[in-house]
Amino acid sequence: MTDVIKIVVAGPRGRMGREAVKLVEDTENFQLVAVIDHKHNGMKLADILETSKSQVMVYTDIEECLQNEQADVLIDLTTPETGYLHTKTALTYGVRPVVGTTGFSQEELIELKSLAEAKGLGCIIAPNFAIGAILMMKFSQMASKYFPDVEIMEMHHDQKLDAPSGTAVKTAEMIKENRPSHRQGHEDEKETIEGARGANYDGMRIHSVRLPGLVAHQQVLFGAEGQTLTLRHDSYNRASFMSGVKVSVETIMSLDSLVYGLEHILV
């Protein structure tokens, strides 16, 4: 019989957090032991989340939570600032973080990686948990060897705080590994309206769209003489991310360092 994994969810009332709570409650070998919310301290989850009947405790302070509850994994789906604090605290308390928050700086990632290795604990930070999005990123990396001229267009709901998205940045980083560094477009190109050509990452362009009605979408457009190649992924609801969260929780128990990006654990 598979050992039960005891889980704390941070951000249970958010749109991603609600799906994570449902995932944990519906998965046989997962056990929800507490949630972390920015208010409602001391209440029961069922009292603040109409979609749950769970009687686990709500905490506003992560240290109090991890001192009082036995947890194996923290699922954090909050904000970059809170997610960084939660990840660092969880590792300090011997809890493995699965983090779906984007916007970490390189310095923060290096610090968290060092802490995870010092503790011998797994930590997964994933810009995107949708399996299809991970495949799009991997295929883009493969294509960039043969199509070095590329632009990334990411489209999200209008409540998203960071731009470009973590998925777009991660895609660009993966493409950079295979793509010869060069500036795209005409050498005398001039923006008549600032920002018209999007963000510049190693010569390739990233464009961000924010509109109501969208969830999470990305298109990677490659161009070459006489042809184009388009790779696109669309998430139409947040349940699409939960397959990756489940894989991450199951995998993290056997890791002893930080992994940035789900592509490193999918085979």
Contacts in CASP RR format, 6 or more apart in sequence:
PFRMAT RR
TARGET T0000
AUTHOR 0000-0000-0000
METHOD contacts of the structure
MODEL  1
MTDVIKIVVAGPRGRMGREAVKLVEDTENFQLVAVIDHKHNGMKLADILE
TSKSQVMVYTDIEECLQNEQADVLIDLTTPETGYLHTKTALTYGVRPVVG
TTGFSQEELIELKSLAEAKGLGCIIAPNFAIGAILMMKFSQMASKYFPDV
EIMEMHHDQKLDAPSGTAVKTAEMIKENRPSHRQGHEDEKETIEGARGAN
YDGMRIHSVRLPGLVAHQQVLFGAEGQTLTLRHDSYNRASFMSGVKVSVE
TIMSLDSLVYGLEHILV
2 28 0 8 1.000
2 29 0 8 1.000
3 29 0 8 1.000
4 29 0 8 1.000
4 30 0 8 1.000
4 31 0 8 1.000
5 29 0 8 1.000
5 30 0 8 1.000
5 31 0 8 1.000
5 72 0 8 1.000
5 73 0 8 1.000
5 249 0 8 1.000
5 250 0 8 1.000
5 253 0 8 1.000
6 31 0 8 1.000
6 33 0 8 1.000
6 69 0 8 1.000
6 70 0 8 1.000
6 71 0 8 1.000
6 72 0 8 1.000
6 73 0 8 1.000
7 24 0 8 1.000
7 30 0 8 1.000
7 31 0 8 1.000
7 32 0 8 1.000
7 33 0 8 1.000
7 71 0 8 1.000
7 72 0 8 1.000
7 73 0 8 1.000
7 74 0 8 1.000
7 75 0 8 1.000
7 249 0 8 1.000
8 32 0 8 1.000
8 33 0 8 1.000
8 34 0 8 1.000
8 35 0 8 1.000
8 36 0 8 1.000
8 65 0 8 1.000
8 66 0 8 1.000
8 69 0 8 1.000
8 71 0 8 1.000
8 73 0 8 1.000
8 74 0 8 1.000
8 75 0 8 1.000
8 95 0 8 1.000
9 17 0 8 1.000
9 20 0 8 1.000
9 21 0 8 1.000
9 24 0 8 1.000
9 32 0 8 1.000
9 35 0 8 1.000
9 36 0 8 1.000
9 74 0 8 1.000
9 75 0 8 1.000
9 77 0 8 1.000
10 35 0 8 1.000
10 36 0 8 1.000
10 37 0 8 1.000
10 62 0 8 1.000
10 74 0 8 1.000
10 75 0 8 1.000
10 76 0 8 1.000
10 77 0 8 1.000
10 78 0 8 1.000
10 82 0 8 1.000
10 83 0 8 1.000
10 86 0 8 1.000
11 17 0 8 1.000
11 35 0 8 1.000
11 36 0 8 1.000
11 37 0 8 1.000
11 38 0 8 1.000
11 76 0 8 1.000
11 77 0 8 1.000
11 78 0 8 1.000
12 18 0 8 1.000
12 20 0 8 1.000
12 21 0 8 1.000
12 35 0 8 1.000
12 36 0 8 1.000
12 37 0 8 1.000
12 45 0 8 1.000
12 48 0 8 1.000
12 49 0 8 1.000
12 52 0 8 1.000
12 58 0 8 1.000
13 37 0 8 1.000
13 48 0 8 1.000
13 49 0 8 1.000
14 77 0 8 1.000
15 238 0 8 1.000
16 77 0 8 1.000
16 100 0 8 1.000
16 238 0 8 1.000
16 241 0 8 1.000
17 75 0 8 1.000
17 77 0 8 1.000
18 49 0 8 1.000
18 51 0 8 1.000
18 238 0 8 1.000
19 238 0 8 1.000
19 239 0 8 1.000
19 241 0 8 1.000
19 242 0 8 1.000
20 75 0 8 1.000
20 77 0 8 1.000
20 242 0 8 1.000
20 245 0 8 1.000
21 32 0 8 1.000
21 35 0 8 1.000
21 45 0 8 1.000
21 49 0 8 1.000
21 51 0 8 1.000
21 52 0 8 1.000
21 54 0 8 1.000
22 51 0 8 1.000
22 52 0 8 1.000
22 242 0 8 1.000
23 30 0 8 1.000
23 242 0 8 1.000
23 245 0 8 1.000
23 246 0 8 1.000
24 30 0 8 1.000
24 31 0 8 1.000
24 32 0 8 1.000
24 75 0 8 1.000
25 32 0 8 1.000
25 52 0 8 1.000
25 54 0 8 1.000
27 246 0 8 1.000
30 249 0 8 1.000
32 45 0 8 1.000
32 54 0 8 1.000
32 56 0 8 1.000
33 56 0 8 1.000
33 69 0 8 1.000
33 70 0 8 1.000
33 71 0 8 1.000
34 56 0 8 1.000
34 57 0 8 1.000
34 58 0 8 1.000
34 59 0 8 1.000
34 65 0 8 1.000
34 68 0 8 1.000
34 69 0 8 1.000
34 71 0 8 1.000
35 45 0 8 1.000
35 56 0 8 1.000
35 57 0 8 1.000
35 58 0 8 1.000
35 59 0 8 1.000
36 58 0 8 1.000
36 59 0 8 1.000
36 60 0 8 1.000
36 61 0 8 1.000
36 62 0 8 1.000
36 65 0 8 1.000
36 86 0 8 1.000
37 48 0 8 1.000
37 58 0 8 1.000
37 59 0 8 1.000
37 60 0 8 1.000
38 60 0 8 1.000
38 82 0 8 1.000
39 60 0 8 1.000
40 47 0 8 1.000
40 48 0 8 1.000
40 58 0 8 1.000
40 60 0 8 1.000
41 58 0 8 1.000
41 59 0 8 1.000
41 60 0 8 1.000
41 61 0 8 1.000
42 57 0 8 1.000
42 58 0 8 1.000
42 59 0 8 1.000
43 57 0 8 1.000
43 58 0 8 1.000
44 54 0 8 1.000
44 55 0 8 1.000
44 56 0 8 1.000
44 57 0 8 1.000
44 58 0 8 1.000
45 52 0 8 1.000
45 54 0 8 1.000
45 55 0 8 1.000
45 56 0 8 1.000
45 57 0 8 1.000
45 58 0 8 1.000
46 52 0 8 1.000
46 53 0 8 1.000
46 54 0 8 1.000
46 55 0 8 1.000
47 58 0 8 1.000
48 58 0 8 1.000
57 65 0 8 1.000
57 68 0 8 1.000
57 69 0 8 1.000
59 65 0 8 1.000
59 68 0 8 1.000
62 85 0 8 1.000
62 86 0 8 1.000
62 89 0 8 1.000
62 90 0 8 1.000
63 89 0 8 1.000
63 93 0 8 1.000
65 71 0 8 1.000
66 89 0 8 1.000
66 90 0 8 1.000
66 93 0 8 1.000
66 95 0 8 1.000
67 93 0 8 1.000
71 95 0 8 1.000
72 95 0 8 1.000
72 96 0 8 1.000
72 253 0 8 1.000
73 95 0 8 1.000
73 96 0 8 1.000
73 97 0 8 1.000
73 98 0 8 1.000
73 249 0 8 1.000
73 252 0 8 1.000
73 253 0 8 1.000
74 86 0 8 1.000
74 87 0 8 1.000
74 90 0 8 1.000
74 95 0 8 1.000
74 96 0 8 1.000
74 97 0 8 1.000
74 98 0 8 1.000
75 98 0 8 1.000
75 245 0 8 1.000
75 249 0 8 1.000
76 82 0 8 1.000
76 83 0 8 1.000
76 86 0 8 1.000
76 87 0 8 1.000
76 90 0 8 1.000
76 97 0 8 1.000
76 98 0 8 1.000
76 99 0 8 1.000
76 100 0 8 1.000
76 101 0 8 1.000
77 100 0 8 1.000
77 101 0 8 1.000
78 86 0 8 1.000
78 101 0 8 1.000
79 101 0 8 1.000
79 161 0 8 1.000
80 101 0 8 1.000
80 102 0 8 1.000
80 103 0 8 1.000
80 104 0 8 1.000
80 161 0 8 1.000
80 162 0 8 1.000
82 101 0 8 1.000
83 99 0 8 1.000
83 101 0 8 1.000
84 104 0 8 1.000
84 108 0 8 1.000
84 112 0 8 1.000
86 97 0 8 1.000
86 99 0 8 1.000
87 97 0 8 1.000
87 99 0 8 1.000
87 112 0 8 1.000
87 123 0 8 1.000
87 125 0 8 1.000
88 111 0 8 1.000
88 112 0 8 1.000
88 115 0 8 1.000
90 96 0 8 1.000
90 97 0 8 1.000
91 97 0 8 1.000
91 112 0 8 1.000
91 115 0 8 1.000
91 116 0 8 1.000
91 119 0 8 1.000
91 121 0 8 1.000
91 123 0 8 1.000
92 115 0 8 1.000
92 119 0 8 1.000
94 119 0 8 1.000
94 121 0 8 1.000
95 121 0 8 1.000
96 121 0 8 1.000
96 122 0 8 1.000
96 123 0 8 1.000
96 252 0 8 1.000
96 253 0 8 1.000
96 255 0 8 1.000
97 123 0 8 1.000
97 124 0 8 1.000
97 125 0 8 1.000
98 124 0 8 1.000
98 126 0 8 1.000
98 245 0 8 1.000
98 248 0 8 1.000
98 249 0 8 1.000
98 252 0 8 1.000
99 123 0 8 1.000
99 124 0 8 1.000
99 125 0 8 1.000
99 126 0 8 1.000
100 125 0 8 1.000
100 126 0 8 1.000
100 127 0 8 1.000
100 129 0 8 1.000
101 125 0 8 1.000
102 127 0 8 1.000
102 162 0 8 1.000
102 165 0 8 1.000
102 166 0 8 1.000
102 167 0 8 1.000
102 169 0 8 1.000
103 162 0 8 1.000
103 166 0 8 1.000
104 112 0 8 1.000
104 125 0 8 1.000
109 125 0 8 1.000
109 258 0 8 1.000
109 260 0 8 1.000
112 123 0 8 1.000
112 125 0 8 1.000
112 258 0 8 1.000
113 123 0 8 1.000
113 257 0 8 1.000
113 258 0 8 1.000
113 260 0 8 1.000
116 122 0 8 1.000
116 123 0 8 1.000
116 256 0 8 1.000
116 257 0 8 1.000
116 258 0 8 1.000
117 256 0 8 1.000
117 257 0 8 1.000
117 258 0 8 1.000
120 256 0 8 1.000
120 257 0 8 1.000
121 255 0 8 1.000
121 256 0 8 1.000
122 252 0 8 1.000
122 255 0 8 1.000
122 256 0 8 1.000
122 257 0 8 1.000
122 258 0 8 1.000
122 259 0 8 1.000
123 252 0 8 1.000
123 255 0 8 1.000
123 257 0 8 1.000
123 258 0 8 1.000
123 259 0 8 1.000
124 248 0 8 1.000
124 251 0 8 1.000
124 252 0 8 1.000
124 255 0 8 1.000
124 258 0 8 1.000
124 259 0 8 1.000
124 261 0 8 1.000
124 262 0 8 1.000
124 265 0 8 1.000
125 258 0 8 1.000
125 259 0 8 1.000
125 260 0 8 1.000
125 261 0 8 1.000
126 244 0 8 1.000
126 248 0 8 1.000
126 260 0 8 1.000
126 261 0 8 1.000
126 262 0 8 1.000
127 165 0 8 1.000
127 166 0 8 1.000
127 167 0 8 1.000
127 169 0 8 1.000
127 170 0 8 1.000
127 261 0 8 1.000
128 134 0 8 1.000
128 137 0 8 1.000
128 166 0 8 1.000
128 167 0 8 1.000
128 170 0 8 1.000
128 216 0 8 1.000
128 241 0 8 1.000
128 262 0 8 1.000
129 241 0 8 1.000
129 242 0 8 1.000
129 243 0 8 1.000
129 244 0 8 1.000
129 245 0 8 1.000
129 248 0 8 1.000
129 262 0 8 1.000
130 216 0 8 1.000
130 233 0 8 1.000
130 235 0 8 1.000
130 240 0 8 1.000
130 241 0 8 1.000
130 243 0 8 1.000
130 244 0 8 1.000
131 243 0 8 1.000
131 244 0 8 1.000
131 247 0 8 1.000
131 262 0 8 1.000
131 266 0 8 1.000
132 233 0 8 1.000
133 167 0 8 1.000
133 216 0 8 1.000
133 218 0 8 1.000
133 233 0 8 1.000
133 235 0 8 1.000
134 261 0 8 1.000
134 262 0 8 1.000
134 263 0 8 1.000
134 266 0 8 1.000
135 233 0 8 1.000
136 171 0 8 1.000
136 218 0 8 1.000
136 220 0 8 1.000
136 231 0 8 1.000
136 232 0 8 1.000
136 233 0 8 1.000
137 167 0 8 1.000
137 170 0 8 1.000
137 171 0 8 1.000
137 174 0 8 1.000
137 263 0 8 1.000
138 174 0 8 1.000
138 263 0 8 1.000
139 231 0 8 1.000
140 150 0 8 1.000
140 171 0 8 1.000
140 174 0 8 1.000
140 175 0 8 1.000
140 220 0 8 1.000
140 231 0 8 1.000
141 171 0 8 1.000
141 174 0 8 1.000
141 175 0 8 1.000
141 177 0 8 1.000
141 178 0 8 1.000
142 178 0 8 1.000
143 150 0 8 1.000
143 220 0 8 1.000
143 222 0 8 1.000
143 229 0 8 1.000
143 231 0 8 1.000
144 150 0 8 1.000
144 175 0 8 1.000
144 178 0 8 1.000
144 179 0 8 1.000
144 222 0 8 1.000
145 178 0 8 1.000
145 179 0 8 1.000
146 224 0 8 1.000
147 222 0 8 1.000
147 223 0 8 1.000
147 224 0 8 1.000
147 229 0 8 1.000
148 179 0 8 1.000
148 180 0 8 1.000
148 182 0 8 1.000
149 184 0 8 1.000
149 204 0 8 1.000
149 222 0 8 1.000
149 223 0 8 1.000
149 224 0 8 1.000
150 175 0 8 1.000
150 179 0 8 1.000
150 184 0 8 1.000
150 204 0 8 1.000
150 220 0 8 1.000
150 221 0 8 1.000
150 222 0 8 1.000
150 223 0 8 1.000
151 184 0 8 1.000
151 204 0 8 1.000
151 205 0 8 1.000
151 206 0 8 1.000
151 207 0 8 1.000
151 220 0 8 1.000
151 221 0 8 1.000
152 164 0 8 1.000
152 168 0 8 1.000
152 171 0 8 1.000
152 172 0 8 1.000
152 204 0 8 1.000
152 205 0 8 1.000
152 206 0 8 1.000
152 207 0 8 1.000
152 218 0 8 1.000
152 219 0 8 1.000
152 220 0 8 1.000
152 221 0 8 1.000
153 206 0 8 1.000
153 207 0 8 1.000
153 209 0 8 1.000
153 218 0 8 1.000
153 219 0 8 1.000
153 220 0 8 1.000
153 221 0 8 1.000
154 164 0 8 1.000
154 165 0 8 1.000
154 167 0 8 1.000
154 168 0 8 1.000
154 206 0 8 1.000
154 207 0 8 1.000
154 208 0 8 1.000
154 209 0 8 1.000
154 217 0 8 1.000
154 218 0 8 1.000
154 219 0 8 1.000
155 208 0 8 1.000
155 209 0 8 1.000
155 210 0 8 1.000
155 211 0 8 1.000
155 214 0 8 1.000
155 216 0 8 1.000
155 217 0 8 1.000
155 218 0 8 1.000
155 219 0 8 1.000
156 165 0 8 1.000
156 208 0 8 1.000
156 209 0 8 1.000
156 210 0 8 1.000
156 214 0 8 1.000
156 215 0 8 1.000
156 216 0 8 1.000
156 217 0 8 1.000
157 210 0 8 1.000
157 211 0 8 1.000
157 212 0 8 1.000
157 213 0 8 1.000
157 214 0 8 1.000
157 215 0 8 1.000
157 216 0 8 1.000
158 210 0 8 1.000
158 211 0 8 1.000
158 212 0 8 1.000
158 214 0 8 1.000
160 210 0 8 1.000
163 208 0 8 1.000
163 210 0 8 1.000
164 199 0 8 1.000
164 206 0 8 1.000
164 207 0 8 1.000
164 208 0 8 1.000
165 208 0 8 1.000
165 216 0 8 1.000
165 218 0 8 1.000
167 216 0 8 1.000
167 218 0 8 1.000
168 206 0 8 1.000
168 208 0 8 1.000
168 218 0 8 1.000
169 201 0 8 1.000
169 206 0 8 1.000
170 260 0 8 1.000
170 261 0 8 1.000
171 218 0 8 1.000
171 220 0 8 1.000
172 201 0 8 1.000
172 202 0 8 1.000
172 204 0 8 1.000
172 206 0 8 1.000
174 263 0 8 1.000
175 204 0 8 1.000
175 220 0 8 1.000
176 201 0 8 1.000
176 202 0 8 1.000
179 202 0 8 1.000
179 204 0 8 1.000
181 202 0 8 1.000
181 203 0 8 1.000
182 203 0 8 1.000
183 203 0 8 1.000
184 203 0 8 1.000
184 204 0 8 1.000
184 205 0 8 1.000
189 197 0 8 1.000
191 197 0 8 1.000
197 205 0 8 1.000
198 205 0 8 1.000
198 206 0 8 1.000
198 207 0 8 1.000
198 208 0 8 1.000
199 205 0 8 1.000
199 206 0 8 1.000
199 207 0 8 1.000
199 208 0 8 1.000
215 234 0 8 1.000
215 235 0 8 1.000
215 236 0 8 1.000
215 237 0 8 1.000
215 238 0 8 1.000
216 234 0 8 1.000
216 235 0 8 1.000
217 232 0 8 1.000
217 233 0 8 1.000
217 234 0 8 1.000
217 235 0 8 1.000
218 232 0 8 1.000
218 233 0 8 1.000
219 230 0 8 1.000
219 231 0 8 1.000
219 232 0 8 1.000
220 230 0 8 1.000
220 231 0 8 1.000
220 232 0 8 1.000
221 228 0 8 1.000
221 229 0 8 1.000
221 230 0 8 1.000
222 228 0 8 1.000
222 229 0 8 1.000
222 230 0 8 1.000
222 231 0 8 1.000
223 229 0 8 1.000
235 241 0 8 1.000
244 262 0 8 1.000
247 262 0 8 1.000
247 265 0 8 1.000
247 266 0 8 1.000
248 262 0 8 1.000
248 265 0 8 1.000
251 265 0 8 1.000
259 265 0 8 1.000
END
